[in-house]
Structures are given as C-alpha cells and as structure tokens.
Amino acid sequence: MRATSVGHAGIFIETRQGSILCDPWFNPAFFGSWFVFPRNDQLPTDFYDALRKPSYLYISHLHGDHLDEEWLPANIDLATPILLPEFPTPELERRLRKIGFTEFIQTVDGVEHDLGDGLTVAIHVETSITDGPAGDSALVVSDGVHRLVNQNDCRTSDLNALRAHGPIDLHWLQFSGAIWYPMVYQESPERMRELIDLKVNSQFARAMRYVEALDARAVVPSAGPPCFLDPDLFQFNVITGDELSIFPDQTQFLLRLQESSRRGIMNMPGTCITIGDELQVDHLLPDADVRKIFSDKLTYLRQYQSDYLGWLDNMKANWAQPTDDLLNTLKAWWEPLLAMAPALRQGIGAACLLRAGGLDILIDFPNGEVQAFNDEPYGFRFEIDRRLVETVVAQNAVDWSDKLFLSCRFSAWRSGSYNEYIYNFFKSLSAERMQRTEAEAVKKFAPATPSDEITIGDYIVERYCPHRKADLSVFGECSGTELVCTLHGWKFDLETGECLTAQDRKLVVRRAQ
C-alpha cells in the first residue's frame, strides 16, 4: 500500500487492487478565505495525472475544504464509483449527482465492505448536528496486509471503533483548528490570548487521545491548517506563534508526537508513504526545502499570496450586490423553520441581531419571528458584509457554517458563554435539516436515566456529555472537583454540575455513597 498526500485532507491511496482518492481540495474555499497549506497547485504532472484516474472516490463530508465542487467534475471521470458514507440524509449523494457523478457504492456505518480481491473499506460516520446535519465520516482501508485510517476531521466518539478492524499502519487525523472561534469574537487581547491557548491545547489533547487509542505505527497530521492569503485575514496565519489564531501548523503537532514517543510524518502535498516492513517516506522537495517552508514561513506565505492577489480581487468583485428584499426573503425562509423548532429556540433563549452593511435584522428566537431591528434586547450579534449575506441567500445555502462562518469574514458578540444551538440553527436552514436539529435538541433536554450514569472519582455523573453526547467513561477526566470532557475540552463543576464552558449545559451529578 502507498499513500500520497494531495494536501490538507487529501490522500491518494494506491493498492495492488486499485486506488482511492480521498477529499481532493485545490480551489480556495469559503469565499477565498482558506487556501491549501503548503500549496498543492504545483504538483508534478505525472502525479497529478495519476490521481485524476482513481478506481474509487471518497468524500468524507460536505465542507468546502473536502468537497471541491469546481475541481471534481473538471478532473475526475464522472463514472468513477463513489464510496458513500451511511449519512442520515442523502445530501452528499445529491450534491455529487448534481455535478454529474452517477455511480455510488453505499456502505453501512462501521461495516467492512469488500471491494474485491481482498481490498476492504469501512466508513464510520458521526451524525451530531455539530458535525453538520449531513454528518462527517472517517475511512478505514485495508489491502489484506496493511491498514490505513483516514480520520481527517471526523471526531468519532467511539475511540475503539476505528481500531476494531485490526492493527493500523498509518493514521491520518486533524490536529489544528477548523473553525472561526474565538478569533472573530470581540474580546480584549488578554482574554483572546487566553481563549486561543485553551482552544489550541484542547485541539492537541483531543488529537492525542485518538493517537493513543488507535496506536498506529505512524501518525500523519492532516486536514489542516489552511492558510489565509487575503490581506484582510493574513493575521490568522500562525508564523511566530504569538498570533491570536487557532491554526498551528504541522511542526507543532509533530513535536507533540515526538514528546510522546510517537512517530509522526510530515504531511506535504506530494509526500509519498510506502507501507511495508518499514515505512518509506519520500517528499517531493529536499528535506532542507521542506524545513524552510516552516522556518521561513512568512516569506513562503508572501510569495504564495502574491500569486493570488489578482484572483482574490476578482472573486470579491463577484459577490452579490444588495437587493431591496433581503429582510422579506429571510423572513419568508426562516420563520417556517423557526416554527418547526421550539426546543431549539428554547436552547438559544435570546434574540440575535444580524447586522449586514446598514440593514439590521432581528432574529427573535423566543417568539419565532424575523423582523427589522428596533432597539430590542438581544443576546447574540453577527456583523457581516452585506454582499456575503446576499450571496449565501442567493445560493439558498442551507448551511451558513460551511458557506459563510468558516470564512472568518465576520465579527461576533454574545452576552454569555458558548451556545451551540444558535449555530445549529444556521447549519439547518432547510426543513430536512431542521427536523433532525430539533429532534437532537429535544433529546438533549431529556433528563438522564440511571442506566446512563457512571462513576468518576467520588461522583456519579450522567454518562454522556451534555455538549455532544461524548461518552464520559472514555473522554471524561476528573481533577479534584472538576470534570473535563476531552473530546472538546468542556469543563463541569462536579459539586454542582454547572458547566464552566457554556450556559444551559448542566451535568446530572451526585456524590457516590
């Protein structure tokens, strides 16, 4: 088996039985905010031609840095069989059919699928709304001799599931940030530094928990970080380490692996890892040139940026212009969705002010209304370029997390701590999605039963974290009277059950007798 990095989460897996192309991403994503780092637009012609003719195609989920809807139909034979995760909604298949693909191999969650002659795949899915209502997935590939796990940014809650298929040679997983928080929030520099450090440490801790559980021969940092070439966003690149950004690069996680006596392999576009009795690693560039990308990162990024400044200007010129009926359009679109979701609205608990370049719109979640803002109280605020709002509305984008928020091209404020329900609303802007989002909200508000309780230290607690239902018997760590769910770093006071990370996420807890 041989695995070659295509950049970011992209992998070209070659076996004697056939090849699988995973998550090829080339075109800048999220309104030209995210670019592949290191760049993959200069791959050798022979490798580029080979990866365009895979036996199978695997797209892990719908996000724009995994599903490149511009590159795929222009480069991949539309009759290529697609390995389809067993997601709760058929959105991924619909999107792929819309761009022309016709052949799909439907897999069953976590079950090995025989592709023939000893080549097997198993796709594990995560379906929390936090992953997006269409879900996220991880791929396990075996050629009968060796095994690769492509976890990308799938935050599987079952630490044993991916290892259950047998020993793992290569484990590709996300380690860096892939969200807008906390950089877009209005905080003092001191508070922002604190939040950034907490977020980065949580990211690394979660990744290391997966590394320890899968216990692969080698780990490949994957699915990030992107880089930011737009001058308006360039400060989100981590260059010296002092930047207020959650996007540390591969070198930082490789150090963490080294400190834990784990073998890490640098992920560069074109890096080829041949799996045998030994792992052979071949970079396209000499090792000194690879090191220079990171040791002189500013120079590398400035050159990369200079190649795309014209592209960025043209991209921005094509953003939609203001219309006269934006408020009425959103009202007609969103109020029926709000009517479907009383539990979700209860979880949000306050109104949200959307400021879009001179137009102030109040999303009154408690009352289920969308209206012009007239100085009403609110608990959340988003300030977004009017053209970006108009663009996602014109696209009828049902997931603003993917289409807009991941761009980091906005600022935000909230009166309290993190509230996942408001983002779940913006991820669920269709009846199909809202039905699942509301059902999950109802489930989260349901009280725990004794059968769902475990003992941690001197306390009996509900087994599943109120945030994303992570199994605290696996992810829970107790330190005195504080419990940490290491899947996302959420903290709870074991004496009171109060969540120290967000509001309205109380843990059911009592002292053991």
PADOLO-598625 format. One record per residue (C-alpha): x, y, z; residue in three letters. Coordinates in steps of 0.001 Angstrom, whole numbers, padded with zeros to 6 digits, always signed. Example, Ala and Ser with C-alpha at 12.3 -4.5 7.8 and 13.67 -1.06 7.14 Angstrom:
REM residues 2
+012300-004500+007800Ala/+013670-001060+007140Ser/
This chain:
REM residues 513
+000000+000000+000000Met/+001109+003515-000779Arg/-000454+006769+000418Ala/+000415+010115-001134Thr/-000688+013443+000273Ser/-002753+015619-002038Val/-002656+018431+000535Gly/-004857+019252+003521His/-007140+016187+003991Ala/-006499+014859+000501Gly/-004926+011394+000163Ile/-004296+009234-002892Phe/-004250+005629-001657Ile/-002780+003048-004033Glu/-003022-000706-003544Thr/-002448-003663-005847Arg/-006269-003978-006121Gln/-006991-000353-007024Gly/-006750+003240-005829Ser/-008905+005538-003706Ile/-008796+009320-003975Leu/-009887+010975-000731Cys/-011076+014589-000333Asp/-009089+016277-003125Pro/-009198+020032-002465Trp/-007481+022529-004750Phe/-009601+025669-005141Asn/-009682+028260-002331Pro/-012692+027706-000078Ala/-015126+029757+001992Phe/-015190+032963-000042Phe/-011483+032745-000817Gly/-010500+032620+002843Ser/-008922+029179+003092Trp/-006014+028075+000900Phe/-004244+024723+000955Val/-001056+024844+003055Phe/+001540+024026+001931Pro/+000300+024832-001554Arg/-000720+021995-003865Asn/-001152+023929-007103Asp/+002341+022982-008319Gln/+002232+019185-008132Leu/+004254+017259-010741Pro/+002292+016499-013890Thr/+002735+012724-013666Asp/+001379+012543-010116Phe/-001432+014966-010887Tyr/-002466+012912-013902Asp/-002419+009679-011868Ala/-004607+010963-009053Leu/-007191+012111-011600Arg/-007825+008460-012554Lys/-008687+006716-009292Pro/-010558+003426-009035Ser/-012769+004956-006332Tyr/-013543+008393-004932Leu/-014248+009116-001260Tyr/-015627+012431+000005Ile/-015764+012453+003790Ser/-018363+015233+004165His/-019837+018349+002644Leu/-017459+021102+003792His/-015773+023069+001040Gly/-012243+022024+002019Asp/-013269+018378+001415His/-015847+018607-001358Leu/-014309+020711-004143Asp/-017311+021057-006439Glu/-015347+023003-009038Glu/-012338+020685-009329Trp/-014100+017309-009222Leu/-016235+017437-012415Pro/-013404+019051-014361Ala/-010849+016385-013430Asn/-012475+013107-012383Ile/-014357+010730-014688Asp/-017995+011133-013683Leu/-018448+007346-013870Ala/-015911+006830-011071Thr/-017564+004827-008241Pro/-018004+006896-005097Ile/-017726+005290-001656Leu/-020763+006733+000095Leu/-020988+007032+003897Pro/-024256+005979+005535Glu/-025322+009502+006472Phe/-028794+010187+007899Pro/-029683+012421+004943Thr/-028805+011944+001232Pro/-027356+015447+000812Glu/-023852+014310-000134Leu/-025161+011989-002833Glu/-027487+014714-004139Arg/-024635+017212-004371Arg/-022404+014741-006189Leu/-025182+013736-008583Arg/-025849+017411-009269Lys/-022284+017892-010506Ile/-022563+014797-012685Gly/-021447+011683-010804Phe/-023560+008596-011420Thr/-022008+005593-009654Glu/-022284+005122-005884Phe/-021305+002314-003516Ile/-023480+002649-000434Gln/-021645+001497+002693Thr/-023001+000607+006120Val/-021736+002561+009119Asp/-018679+000837+010563Gly/-019086-002349+008499Val/-016287-003554+006228Glu/-017226-003507+002559His/-015355-005851+000211Asp/-014338-004091-002993Leu/-012841-007287-004375Gly/-009630-009306-004205Asp/-009057-008524-000535Gly/-009463-004732-000700Leu/-011866-003627+002033Thr/-013139-000314+003291Val/-015142+000634+006351Ala/-016649+004090+006701Ile/-017556+005294+010187His/-019984+008208+010428Val/-020680+010845+013048Glu/-024136+012392+012901Thr/-024253+015024+015625Ser/-025647+018335+014357Ile/-022314+019834+015396Thr/-020794+017810+012547Asp/-023411+019301+010265Gly/-026793+017608+009826Pro/-025423+015660+006878Ala/-022677+014211+009079Gly/-018931+013585+008947Asp/-017022+010372+008354Ser/-013723+008509+008648Ala/-012362+005835+006303Leu/-010519+002598+007128Val/-008763+000937+004161Val/-007120-002499+004139Ser/-005437-004291+001236Asp/-005366-007534+003191Gly/-001877-006864+004534Val/-001748-003235+005651His/-004311-000832+007044Arg/-004743+002951+006867Leu/-007170+005099+008841Val/-008173+008405+007274Asn/-009846+010150+010198Gln/-009496+013639+008649Asn/-011599+015920+010911Asp/-014164+013331+011971Cys/-014465+013484+015751Arg/-015579+009969+016371Thr/-016967+009491+019868Ser/-016073+005782+019998Asp/-012343+005555+020490Leu/-012283+001841+019768Asn/-014368+001791+016578Ala/-011624+002721+014118Leu/-009179+000230+015646Arg/-011684-002616+015743Ala/-010756-003679+012189His/-007209-004578+013178Gly/-003730-003062+013690Pro/-003149+000267+011926Ile/-000099+001251+009925Asp/-000948+004888+009143Leu/-003302+007210+010997His/-004167+010493+009269Trp/-006039+012941+011511Leu/-006803+016581+012137Gln/-004889+018390+014852Phe/-005301+022080+014031Ser/-008212+024486+014154Gly/-011079+024370+011683Ala/-013484+026978+012999Ile/-013865+030718+013440Trp/-013845+030681+017237Tyr/-012615+032618+019084Pro/-010876+034924+016594Met/-013998+036667+015291Val/-015339+037489+018759Tyr/-014981+040909+020291Gln/-012651+040355+023231Glu/-009700+042148+024812Ser/-006271+040984+023601Pro/-005612+039440+027007Glu/-008872+037491+027032Arg/-008386+036490+023394Met/-004918+035110+024215Arg/-006434+033033+026996Glu/-009200+031684+024752Leu/-006779+030903+021923Ile/-004450+028967+024214Asp/-007341+026988+025682Leu/-008626+026130+022213Lys/-005239+025045+020845Val/-004500+022925+023905Asn/-007925+021297+023587Ser/-007306+020545+019905Gln/-003971+018907+020631Phe/-005326+016957+023621Ala/-008216+015572+021581Arg/-005924+014561+018726Ala/-003513+012864+021113Met/-006361+010906+022691Arg/-007151+009497+019240Tyr/-003469+008807+018593Val/-003186+006821+021809Glu/-006381+004872+021158Ala/-005534+003848+017589Leu/-001863+003199+018369Asp/-000784+003255+014721Ala/+002766+002683+013538Arg/+002873+006305+012395Ala/+000661+009389+012504Val/+000242+011915+009686Val/-001050+015370+010719Pro/-003859+016078+008257Ser/-006887+018224+007409Ala/-005248+021481+008343Gly/-004293+024042+008946Pro/-005344+026144+005984Pro/-003514+029366+005302Cys/-005036+032812+004788Phe/-003751+034851+001851Leu/-006306+037651+001791Asp/-004645+040705+003415Pro/-007816+041138+005498Asp/-007255+037703+007078Leu/-003488+037242+006933Phe/-003209+037691+010720Gln/-004827+034274+011211Phe/-001676+032531+009975Asn/+000488+031238+012834Val/+004026+032299+011906Ile/+005901+033268+015087Thr/+003488+031560+017477Gly/+002330+034818+019051Asp/-000572+035323+016648Glu/-004116+035209+018044Leu/-005048+032199+015953Ser/-006040+028555+016481Ile/-004176+027358+013364Phe/-000780+025974+014448Pro/+000933+024049+011668Asp/+002246+020503+011301Gln/+005557+021217+013012Thr/+003836+021931+016331Gln/+001902+018686+016367Phe/+004911+016687+015217Leu/+006729+017998+018290Leu/+003838+016836+020465Arg/+004030+013384+018889Leu/+007778+013249+019395Gln/+007406+014155+023059Glu/+005012+011205+023407Ser/+007444+008827+021663Ser/+005100+008529+018688Arg/+006294+008572+015107Arg/+004921+011478+013123Gly/+005333+012038+009395Ile/+005346+015497+007844Met/+002346+015982+005561Asn/+003387+017862+002424Met/+001486+017775-000896Pro/+003152+015025-002900Gly/+004673+013276+000132Thr/+004525+009528-000577Cys/+004476+006966+002239Ile/+005092+003373+001170Thr/+003917+000856+003762Ile/+005930-002310+004165Gly/+008051-003846+006884Asp/+009405-000323+007117Glu/+007651+002949+006319Leu/+009401+004715+003461Gln/+008756+008463+003241Val/+009584+010436+000099Asp/+008944+014175-000174His/+008852+015974-003494Leu/+011261+018560-002110Leu/+014632+018037-000423Pro/+014312+017913+003362Asp/+016051+021279+003698Ala/+013453+022914+001453Asp/+010634+021296+003424Val/+012056+022685+006665Arg/+012443+026128+005108Lys/+008705+026364+004375Ile/+008130+026359+008122Phe/+011291+028060+009379Ser/+010783+030947+006903Asp/+007030+030707+006736Lys/+006419+034434+006266Leu/+008441+034520+003048Thr/+006677+031401+001777Tyr/+003219+032809+002508Leu/+004005+036220+000989Arg/+005105+034581-002270Gln/+002037+032361-002252Tyr/-000106+035431-001566Gln/+001401+037429-004430Ser/+000294+034696-006845Asp/-003334+035030-005740Tyr/-003959+038717-005052Leu/-005470+039213-008502Gly/-007631+036128-008056Trp/-008867+037451-004700Leu/-009807+040813-006225Asp/-011794+039112-008986Asn/-013503+036792-006513Met/-014667+039694-004333Lys/-015933+041587-007378Ala/-018375+038729-007985Asn/-020011+038870-004561Trp/-023723+039664-004839Ala/-024858+043266-004589Gln/-027542+044464-002119Pro/-031155+043792-003011Thr/-034317+045557-001820Asp/-035990+042487-000354Asp/-033347+040812+001830Leu/-035379+041170+005031Leu/-038557+039783+003484Asn/-036645+036952+001852Thr/-035136+035877+005173Leu/-038476+036255+006923Lys/-040240+034017+004419Ala/-037413+031485+004530Trp/-036664+031311+008253Trp/-039948+031804+010097Glu/-041377+028434+008931Pro/-038145+026800+010120Leu/-038380+028541+013481Leu/-041945+027277+013838Ala/-040611+023722+013438Met/-038076+024078+016263Ala/-039461+025125+019674Pro/-036825+023128+021582Ala/-034012+024626+019515Leu/-035387+028109+020106Arg/-035585+027368+023830Gln/-031942+026342+023756Gly/-030954+029606+022082Ile/-033043+031578+024562Gly/-032472+035088+023187Ala/-032747+037164+020044Ala/-029903+037560+017567Cys/-029043+040787+015759Leu/-027748+040339+012215Leu/-026019+043490+011000Arg/-025489+043387+007265Ala/-023988+046593+005974Gly/-026642+049092+007065Gly/-029518+046616+007332Leu/-030194+045438+010898Asp/-032315+042290+011173Ile/-033535+040794+014440Leu/-033975+037032+014618Ile/-036323+036755+017572Asp/-035776+033142+018554Phe/-038068+033122+021623Pro/-041005+034316+019530Asn/-040031+032666+016257Gly/-040005+035874+014211Glu/-037674+037665+011807Val/-038111+041434+011684Gln/-036421+044781+011285Ala/-034400+045679+014371Phe/-035932+048391+016555Asn/-033619+048507+019572Asp/-034979+045303+021083Glu/-032687+043426+023524Pro/-030594+040615+022073Tyr/-028088+038049+023292Gly/-026111+037473+020096Phe/-024806+039698+017317Arg/-023228+038988+013930Phe/-021768+041726+011747Glu/-021272+040531+008170Ile/-020548+042212+004839Asp/-023933+042722+003153Arg/-022603+041231-000084Arg/-021717+037950+001649Leu/-025172+037690+003178Val/-026762+038430-000192Glu/-024551+035803-001830Thr/-025453+032937+000529Val/-029117+033944+000341Val/-028988+033932-003468Ala/-027411+030456-003264Gln/-030148+029336-000865Asn/-027314+027978+001285Ala/-028760+025657+003914Val/-025546+025607+005977Asp/-024165+029046+006789Trp/-021496+027459+008955Ser/-019960+025934+005824Asp/-020817+028624+003310Lys/-020170+031721+005419Leu/-018913+031399+009007Phe/-015863+029263+008192Leu/-014653+032155+006048Ser/-013918+034111+009263Cys/-015173+037148+007324Arg/-017418+038447+010102Phe/-017335+039584+013706Ser/-019456+038295+016556Ala/-020551+039101+020072Trp/-022580+037229+022683Arg/-023793+038195+026106Ser/-022942+034887+027746Gly/-020869+031804+027064Ser/-020960+029467+024079Tyr/-024397+028440+022834Asn/-024288+025612+020290Glu/-027987+025903+019442Tyr/-027664+029187+017604Ile/-025020+027712+015291Tyr/-027122+024582+014879Asn/-029880+026854+013574Phe/-027579+028385+010959Phe/-026445+024881+009929Lys/-030034+023731+009425Ser/-031714+026140+007034Leu/-033919+023589+005314Ser/-036913+021584+006516Ala/-034940+018353+006103Glu/-032122+019591+008290Arg/-034299+021379+010818Met/-036253+018219+011573Gln/-033065+016481+012699Arg/-031780+019536+014539Thr/-034998+019879+016508Glu/-035031+016166+017309Ala/-031500+016404+018684Glu/-032435+019444+020781Ala/-035415+017579+022244Val/-033151+014634+023074Lys/-030580+016841+024785Lys/-033221+018398+027010Phe/-034450+014967+028111Ala/-033317+014040+031645Pro/-030711+011344+032138Ala/-031852+007934+033379Thr/-029983+005816+035959Pro/-028849+003426+033221Ser/-026982+006342+031646Asp/-024887+007047+034753Glu/-021258+006198+035529Ile/-018914+006714+038469Thr/-015973+009072+038039Ile/-013856+009596+041130Gly/-016163+010279+044074Asp/-019106+011223+041872Tyr/-021893+009586+039919Ile/-022462+011503+036685Val/-024555+011095+033567Glu/-022572+009066+031096Arg/-022917+011291+028045Tyr/-021625+014844+027889Cys/-024446+017416+027533Pro/-022498+019083+024731His/-022181+016383+022051Arg/-023027+013203+023925Lys/-019409+012054+024121Ala/-019066+009009+026364Asp/-017569+010362+029578Leu/-016444+006867+030572Ser/-013979+007286+027696Val/-013417+011032+027357Phe/-014061+012177+030949Gly/-011110+013177+033123Glu/-011519+014161+036765Cys/-009273+016653+038560Ser/-010480+017318+042077Gly/-014000+018680+041753Thr/-013665+019478+038045Glu/-014566+017154+035179Leu/-013156+017724+031689Val/-014647+016127+028565Cys/-011505+015834+026487Thr/-013369+015409+023189Leu/-013937+019172+023050His/-012464+020459+026320Gly/-015754+021247+028065Trp/-015496+021541+031867Lys/-018015+020874+034650Phe/-018119+021531+038397Asp/-018675+018130+039989Leu/-020197+019619+043120Glu/-022967+021484+041317Thr/-022995+020007+037806Gly/-022693+023525+036403Glu/-020940+023779+033053Cys/-017887+026049+033261Leu/-017699+026361+029470Thr/-021223+027270+028364Ala/-024650+028106+029697Gln/-027555+025664+029974Asp/-025399+022539+029848Arg/-025735+021299+033404Lys/-024373+017833+034113Leu/-026512+015486+036193Val/-024196+014627+039096Val/-024258+013494+042719Arg/-021755+012236+045213Arg/-021261+008486+045356Ala/-022381+006963+048654Gln/
